[in-house]
Amino acid sequence: MSAPLTRAELRRLRAQRPLFTARFWADTAERVITSAAGGALAVASASTFVLGAPDSWAAMGVGAGTAALVSLLKAIVASRGGTGSASLVPNV
């Protein structure tokens, strides 16, 4: 069993892997929520969407869920870039 990490080691780990910071997860949550909303809106605006049809609502759920999942996975991959955010591009 390894010894617990010191504060300095935790800071260094967070600097290397933003995946372990609250800032990263807040950024990721915002991106996932807005992506899900965009996916739902895209399906709802399709000409085949029928307000009273259960299949249309299921399609909306799939669209929103897929967009959210892609956003989450992209954020996790982007965390390896070391920018501290869920973005693939460096801060401007």
C-alpha positions in Angstrom: 0.0 0.0 0.0 1.5 3.4 -1.0 1.7 6.4 1.2 -0.9 9.2 0.9 0.0 12.0 -1.5 1.4 15.2 -0.1 -0.2 18.5 -0.9 2.7 19.3 -3.3 2.2 16.0 -5.1 -1.5 16.6 -5.4 -0.9 20.1 -6.9 1.6 18.7 -9.3 -0.8 15.9 -10.3 -3.6 18.4 -10.8 -1.4 20.6 -13.0 -0.5 17.6 -15.1 -4.0 16.1 -15.2 -6.8 18.7 -15.0 -9.2 15.7 -15.0 -8.8 15.8 -11.2 -9.9 19.4 -10.7 -13.3 20.9 -9.9 -12.7 23.6 -12.5 -12.4 21.0 -15.2 -15.6 19.2 -14.2 -17.6 22.5 -14.0 -16.3 23.4 -17.5 -17.2 19.8 -18.7 -20.7 19.9 -17.1 -21.5 23.2 -18.9 -20.3 21.7 -22.2 -22.2 18.5 -21.8 -25.5 20.3 -20.8 -25.3 22.7 -23.7 -24.5 19.9 -26.1 -27.4 17.8 -24.9 -29.7 20.8 -25.3 -28.4 21.3 -28.9 -28.9 17.7 -29.7 -32.5 17.8 -28.4 -33.2 21.0 -30.3 -31.8 19.5 -33.5 -34.2 16.5 -33.3 -37.1 18.7 -32.2 -36.7 21.0 -35.2 -36.7 18.1 -37.7 -39.8 18.0 -39.9 -40.4 14.4 -38.8 -40.7 15.3 -35.1 -44.4 14.9 -33.9 -45.2 16.4 -30.5 -47.6 13.6 -29.5 -45.6 10.7 -30.8 -43.6 8.6 -28.3 -41.1 7.7 -31.0 -40.3 11.3 -31.5 -39.5 11.8 -27.8 -37.3 8.7 -27.8 -35.4 10.1 -30.8 -35.0 13.4 -28.9 -33.6 11.5 -26.0 -31.2 9.6 -28.2 -30.1 12.8 -29.9 -29.5 14.6 -26.6 -27.8 11.7 -25.1 -25.5 11.1 -28.0 -24.5 14.8 -28.1 -23.8 14.8 -24.4 -21.8 11.6 -24.5 -19.6 12.9 -27.4 -19.1 16.1 -25.5 -18.1 14.3 -22.3 -15.6 12.0 -24.2 -14.1 14.9 -26.0 -13.6 16.8 -22.7 -11.8 13.8 -21.2 -9.5 13.5 -24.2 -8.9 17.2 -24.1 -7.9 17.0 -20.4 -4.7 15.3 -21.6 -3.7 18.6 -23.3 -2.8 20.2 -19.9 -4.7 23.5 -20.5 -6.8 23.0 -17.4 -10.1 23.1 -19.4 -12.2 20.7 -21.3 -11.2 22.4 -24.6 -8.9 21.0 -27.2 -7.5 24.4 -28.0 -5.2 26.4 -25.7 -6.6 29.4 -23.9 -6.6 32.6 -26.0 
